[in-house]
Amino acid sequence: MTVIYSDIPLTRPTTPLLDRLDSPAQLRSLPESELGQVADELRAYLLYSVGQSGGHFGAGLGVVELTVALHYVFNTPSDRLVWDVGHQTYPHKILTGRREELLTIRHQGGLAGFPNRSESEYDPFGVGHSSTSLSAALGMAIGSAINQPADSQPERRCVAVIGDGAMTAGMAFEAINHIAHVDLDMLVVLNDNNMSISKNVGGLATYFSKLWSSKLYNLFRESTKTLLKAFPSTSGIIRKTEELMKALVAPGIVFEELGFTYIGPIDGHNIPLLVHTLENLKQITGPVLLHVATQKGKGFSPAEKDPIGYHALNKIPTPAGKTSTPAASNAPKLLKYQQVFGNWLCDMAVNHPELIAITPAMSEGSGMVEFAERFPQQFHDVAIAEQHAVTLAAGIACEGKKPVVAIYSTFLQRAYDQLIHDVALQNLDVLFAIDRAGLVGEDGATHAGSFDISFMRCIPNMVIMAPADENETRQMLYTGYIHSGPAAVRYPRGTGPGVKIEQTMTALPIGKGRLSRQGQQVAILSFGALLPTALSVGEELDASVADMRFIKPLDTELLDQLVSDHALIVTLEENAIAGGAGAAVSEYFAQRGVVVAVLHLGLPDIFIDHATHDAQIAAAGLDAATISKRIKARLLTT
Ligand SMILES: Cc1ncc(C[n+]2csc(CCOP(=O)(O)OP(=O)(O)O)c2C)c(N)n1
């Protein structure tokens, strides 16, 4: 029985057994009877550790028993254990020699929040975006099967663990199709907790729920002892085992039809059952899908009741930290860009029944919860299906309605062809609200929105805007909404500078920036939310500062004007320098035959690791002091 906690321990719990486990090999040397205690201690330590560090929470709690069982049965790291998304791997990190370092997770120089090949040999595949595990594990199975005699045991087993949410993505379906075709030994563990970040949606989710409530699952839950007898762990009679397995297969199951041996659903919190089932599955050849039913937030009652709220947890402030907060509480409450978007969406929908908002499984993160409640007919959560989200929007636009696709910059990468081929090429009327544009802090490189300007700028028909503050965000969303054709507004994670938001919506003139500060010699062209930094550098150096607003089309009139009376043009953006807004400025000058000194400031050609956003900005050389230094250095050679 899982121990249920109702508080997060603020001091380190006593974990005598866990403390002895520095590798999965040590776990495997324990008698099976001690695994329950390992799981209890693991959960207690996980609660404590995430309370100290902050980070992903509910998903990890839900896979404590599964993680113990997988490392107990499989010979990791030689056997490959590939986790999907990777936000649920805190227990895996604890068991694979990173127990003490878990306290540093997502902090600069500490563990990454997701599996990372350079961090540990137990992380065979780096991840952060969902639904890659099946393809990666199949690739490993193919790679390790090469040069092996056809009839021999596989050199290593490849296991993918994928959530029911991640299973909704096209990539997962593509892999399932191919896995059956290749027909190598491979285990897919479907970790089904009925949740994505929000409630999981769609036909697949409904189908999984039906399986959960089936007689078969109840049989598994209630008759564990009988079942364990039915799964003799030492049985060498493979055929018999297979027959037993087959007998437990629900008839007509979708995965069976696709060429998998399907087992389950079984209780993912029952360690003896998990261990025995996994042991027996090792005997089965070809692709196997084990359907495991788990509960997100398991073992921490507030998270069990509110799995959405406890998807992630903020660091619990220390008592010392608490005393320093009252001063901060007097500060004006700043709105997040996501709230600005959510409020705009609701305000627009009041008078625009043709507005249809689409999210690929990110309604909380994108600030759409209120909209979904108030305008359910105009809201579509399409599950983790970015490609579908974009082409769906294209289809809606064909019917003369106005789709608004709210999508994180990093996840739009998944839908690049759809953006070009389905939307832009047909010049369809779709507004993209591109969230988390720029560096995103603790989630790190996998989630950084570093490339959207570069990859959108080259697409014909696109209008691309980058607001400098909350009010510009609102007005740009409106501008993009009433614009006919594809338009994108890219805004960052977190709060804006606190600019007053005009409730009245006024369309901005397309392709027009504004001069925010008149100075001399140097003109800083700011594209987006780094404007306050540009202004502070402008003050220090008496430089001109322009809030360019539009990346495409560029305000060429303003460029002509600035180049005529400044010696150095500095472009500033929170996007890759390569192909970014600065590159657009230089291309314009080159086209016009204008020779001028240009300094491009933006994200360098490296992946920037997890840290606070401020630290990441400093690592990119985009803090005010470094910008000022770089400009001064450049002036010396101009
Ligand atoms: C391509 C992509 N889109 C969206 C996300 C954001 N995201 C992270 S976890 C998650 C839910 C995953 O659900 P599931 O696979 O069921 O795992 P659970 O959290 O329920 O354990 C989502 C949508 C992502 N990581 N990758």
Ligand as a Chemical Component Dictionary entry (heavy atoms), coordinates in Angstrom:
data_LIG
# 
_chem_comp.id                   LIG 
_chem_comp.type                 NON-POLYMER 
_chem_comp.pdbx_formal_charge   1 
_chem_comp.three_letter_code    LIG 
# 
loop_
_chem_comp_atom.comp_id 
_chem_comp_atom.atom_id 
_chem_comp_atom.alt_atom_id 
_chem_comp_atom.type_symbol 
_chem_comp_atom.charge 
_chem_comp_atom.model_Cartn_x 
_chem_comp_atom.model_Cartn_y 
_chem_comp_atom.model_Cartn_z 
_chem_comp_atom.pdbx_ordinal 
LIG C1  C1  C 0 5.643 18.447 -28.438 1  
LIG C2  C2  C 0 5.245 18.835 -27.049 2  
LIG N1  N1  N 0 4.080 19.497 -26.867 3  
LIG C3  C3  C 0 3.713 19.861 -25.624 4  
LIG C4  C4  C 0 4.493 19.569 -24.550 5  
LIG C5  C5  C 0 4.119 20.063 -23.167 6  
LIG N2  N2  N 1 3.813 18.945 -22.256 7  
LIG C6  C6  C 0 4.699 18.508 -21.354 8  
LIG S1  S1  S 0 4.134 17.248 -20.442 9  
LIG C7  C7  C 0 2.676 17.265 -21.254 10 
LIG C8  C8  C 0 1.628 16.270 -20.878 11 
LIG C9  C9  C 0 2.089 14.890 -21.144 12 
LIG O1  O1  O 0 1.091 13.987 -20.752 13 
LIG P1  P1  P 0 1.461 12.486 -20.532 14 
LIG O2  O2  O 0 2.332 12.007 -21.626 15 
LIG O3  O3  O 0 0.206 11.741 -20.320 16 
LIG O4  O4  O 0 2.340 12.500 -19.225 17 
LIG P2  P2  P 0 1.872 12.796 -17.712 18 
LIG O5  O5  O 0 2.274 14.208 -17.430 19 
LIG O6  O6  O 0 0.415 12.587 -17.613 20 
LIG O7  O7  O 0 2.640 11.832 -16.919 21 
LIG C10 C10 C 0 2.627 18.273 -22.211 22 
LIG C11 C11 C 0 1.476 18.590 -23.058 23 
LIG C12 C12 C 0 5.699 18.890 -24.803 24 
LIG N3  N3  N 0 6.549 18.595 -23.810 25 
LIG N4  N4  N 0 6.037 18.531 -26.046 26 
# 
loop_
_chem_comp_bond.comp_id 
_chem_comp_bond.atom_id_1 
_chem_comp_bond.atom_id_2 
_chem_comp_bond.value_order 
_chem_comp_bond.pdbx_ordinal 
LIG C1  C2  SING 1  
LIG C2  N1  SING 2  
LIG C2  N4  DOUB 3  
LIG N1  C3  DOUB 4  
LIG C3  C4  SING 5  
LIG C4  C5  SING 6  
LIG C4  C12 DOUB 7  
LIG C5  N2  SING 8  
LIG N2  C6  DOUB 9  
LIG N2  C10 SING 10 
LIG C6  S1  SING 11 
LIG S1  C7  SING 12 
LIG C7  C8  SING 13 
LIG C7  C10 DOUB 14 
LIG C8  C9  SING 15 
LIG C9  O1  SING 16 
LIG O1  P1  SING 17 
LIG P1  O2  DOUB 18 
LIG P1  O3  SING 19 
LIG P1  O4  SING 20 
LIG O4  P2  SING 21 
LIG P2  O5  DOUB 22 
LIG P2  O6  SING 23 
LIG P2  O7  SING 24 
LIG C10 C11 SING 25 
LIG C12 N3  SING 26 
LIG C12 N4  SING 27 
# 
